[in-house]
Amino acid sequence: MPLNEALSIADQLVEAVDYLHTHRVCHRDLKPENITMGQNGRLHIIDFGSSLLEGSWRVTWRFGSDTFGTPDYMAPEQIQGKRGDVRTDVYALGIILYELLTGTVPFHGDNALSVMNQHLTAIPISPRRLQSSIPLEIEAIILKSIRRNPDERYQFASEILNDLKHFSDIDLSQFPMDPELKSTSVLTDRQIWIGTILIFIAFLILTALIVFSYLSDASPMK
């Protein structure tokens, strides 16, 4: 989706979620299927079956569970069976914005368990590796929103909204990458091609040395 269009949708979505949070409501199942667009272009959030009132008493029943959500958009704490809070919605917002701008969610798998495990252990590919036109500041917003540790994410949807509206003024030095992300790189096609050539050259040299050694040993003694 073009950047301006994606950011327009994201602004509306985050503003709506911020409204929920100011009224102490956590949705806990934000995903594209629960977002509709009216004829006037106004965005609406639907399906509050998994929502809870922040700070309310814990309610349990025999067949109940705190694990709500959809695997592609579930925050790590939800997968671990915790209730979640406003930062759980922040995580889902980050995943949705990632998908709006790259056309794909950050984690894939053959089944729901595989996807959920990646939310707990895998490192997302940076959005700019999938779509180089994404501004560095927007990438920083996305990656901060989907950190595994809730304490390292945006703490409120209002913080995301402010950064989205003023992303060109963001100080990137305030968005340090996770050590895991910093030390992990995805090889480009050029790097893979160069690496393949070097391996092939090394193979030819090793083969030549073996053949030379064999011929030397096989030559008749004078």
C-alpha positions in Angstrom: 0.0 0.0 0.0 1.3 3.5 -0.8 2.9 5.2 2.2 0.4 8.1 2.4 -2.6 5.8 2.2 -1.2 3.4 4.8 -0.3 6.2 7.2 -3.8 7.7 6.8 -5.4 4.3 7.8 -2.8 3.9 10.5 -3.6 7.3 12.0 -7.3 6.5 12.1 -6.7 3.1 13.6 -4.3 4.3 16.3 -6.6 7.2 17.2 -9.5 4.8 17.6 -7.4 2.4 19.8 -6.2 5.4 21.8 -9.9 6.3 22.4 -10.4 2.8 23.8 -7.4 3.0 26.0 -8.4 6.4 27.5 -11.7 4.6 28.5 -9.6 1.8 30.0 -10.7 -0.8 27.4 -8.2 -3.2 25.8 -9.4 -4.8 22.6 -6.9 -7.8 22.6 -7.8 -9.1 19.1 -6.9 -6.3 16.7 -6.4 -7.6 13.2 -7.5 -6.5 9.7 -10.7 -8.7 9.9 -11.8 -6.6 12.8 -11.3 -3.2 11.0 -14.0 -2.0 8.6 -14.1 1.1 6.4 -17.4 3.0 6.0 -18.5 4.6 2.8 -17.2 8.0 4.0 -13.8 6.5 4.5 -14.1 6.5 8.2 -12.5 3.5 10.0 -14.3 1.4 12.6 -13.1 -1.3 15.0 -15.4 -4.2 15.6 -15.6 -7.5 17.5 -15.0 -6.8 21.2 -15.5 -10.4 22.2 -11.9 -10.6 23.6 -11.8 -7.2 25.1 -11.5 -6.4 28.8 -11.7 -3.5 31.1 -8.2 -2.6 32.3 -7.8 -3.1 36.0 -10.9 -5.2 36.4 -11.0 -8.4 38.5 -9.7 -11.5 36.9 -12.6 -13.6 35.6 -12.1 -17.3 35.1 -14.3 -20.2 34.4 -14.0 -23.9 33.6 -13.6 -23.6 29.9 -12.2 -20.1 29.8 -8.7 -19.0 28.9 -6.8 -15.7 28.9 -5.2 -16.7 25.5 -7.2 -14.7 23.0 -6.2 -13.4 19.6 -5.2 -14.4 16.2 -1.7 -16.0 15.8 -0.4 -13.5 13.2 -1.2 -10.5 15.4 -0.9 -12.0 18.9 1.6 -10.4 21.4 4.1 -12.7 23.1 2.5 -12.2 26.5 -0.9 -13.4 25.1 0.8 -16.5 23.7 2.3 -17.1 27.2 -1.3 -17.1 28.7 -1.2 -13.7 30.3 -4.2 -11.3 30.1 -2.3 -8.5 28.3 -2.9 -4.8 28.6 -2.8 -1.7 26.4 0.7 -2.7 25.2 -0.8 -5.9 23.8 -2.9 -3.7 21.5 0.3 -1.7 20.7 1.9 -4.9 19.5 -1.0 -5.7 17.2 -0.9 -2.1 15.8 2.7 -2.6 14.9 2.0 -5.8 13.1 -0.8 -4.3 11.2 1.3 -1.3 10.2 4.1 -3.7 9.1 1.6 -5.5 6.9 0.1 -2.3 5.5 3.5 -1.2 4.2 5.2 -4.5 3.2 2.2 -6.6 2.1 3.0 -9.3 4.6 3.1 -10.1 8.3 6.5 -10.5 9.9 6.1 -14.1 11.0 5.0 -17.1 8.9 4.5 -20.8 9.5 2.8 -24.0 8.5 0.4 -23.8 11.4 -0.7 -21.6 14.3 1.8 -23.1 16.8 4.7 -22.4 14.5 3.6 -18.7 14.1 3.1 -18.3 17.8 6.5 -19.7 18.5 8.1 -17.2 16.2 6.5 -14.4 18.0 8.3 -15.6 21.1 11.7 -16.4 19.6 12.2 -15.1 16.0 13.5 -11.8 14.9 11.4 -9.9 12.3 12.9 -8.9 9.1 13.2 -5.1 9.0 10.4 -3.6 6.9 12.8 -1.7 4.7 14.4 -4.9 3.6 11.0 -5.8 2.1 10.1 -2.3 0.9 13.0 0.1 0.6 10.8 3.1 0.2 9.6 3.0 3.8 11.2 5.9 5.7 13.7 5.0 8.5 11.5 6.8 11.0 8.4 4.7 10.2 10.5 1.5 10.4 11.7 2.6 13.8 8.1 3.1 14.9 7.1 -0.3 13.7 10.0 -2.1 15.3 9.5 -0.4 18.6 5.8 -1.4 18.6 6.5 -5.1 18.1 9.3 -5.6 20.6 8.9 -8.9 22.5 9.2 -7.2 25.9 6.2 -5.1 26.6 8.3 -2.7 28.7 10.4 -1.8 25.5 7.4 -1.0 23.4 5.3 2.1 23.2 3.4 2.2 26.5 0.3 3.9 25.0 -1.3 4.2 21.6 -1.2 8.0 22.0 2.7 7.7 21.8 2.5 5.9 18.4 -0.1 8.4 17.1 2.2 11.4 18.0 5.2 9.8 16.3 3.2 8.9 13.2 2.0 12.4 12.8 5.5 13.9 13.3 7.6 11.0 12.0 9.9 13.3 10.0 11.0 15.0 13.3 11.9 11.7 15.1 15.3 11.4 16.6 16.4 8.0 15.5 19.1 7.9 18.2 16.2 7.4 20.7 15.2 4.2 18.9 18.1 1.8 19.5 17.7 -1.6 17.9 17.5 -4.8 19.9 21.0 -6.4 20.2 19.6 -9.5 18.5 18.3 -7.4 15.6 21.5 -5.5 15.3 23.7 -8.6 15.1 21.4 -10.4 12.7 21.4 -9.5 9.0 19.6 -10.8 6.0 22.0 -11.4 3.1 21.2 -9.4 -0.1 21.2 -11.1 -3.5 24.6 -9.5 -4.3 26.1 -10.8 -1.0 24.8 -14.3 -1.8 26.2 -14.1 -5.3 29.6 -13.0 -4.1 29.7 -15.6 -1.4 28.8 -18.3 -4.0 31.6 -17.2 -6.3 34.2 -17.2 -3.4 33.1 -20.7 -2.4 33.4 -21.9 -6.0 36.9 -20.4 -6.3 37.9 -22.0 -3.1 36.6 -25.3 -4.3 38.6 -25.0 -7.6 41.8 -24.1 -5.7 41.3 -27.1 -3.3 40.6 -29.4 -6.3 43.7 -28.2 -8.1 45.9 -28.8 -5.0 44.5 -32.3 -4.6 45.1 -33.1 -8.3 48.6 -31.6 -8.2 49.4 -33.6 -5.0 48.1 -36.8 -6.7 50.1 -36.3 -9.9 53.2 -35.6 -7.9 52.9 -38.8 -5.9 52.1 -40.8 -9.1 55.0 -39.5 -11.2 57.8 -42.1 -11.8 60.9 -41.9 -9.6 64.2 -41.1 -11.4 
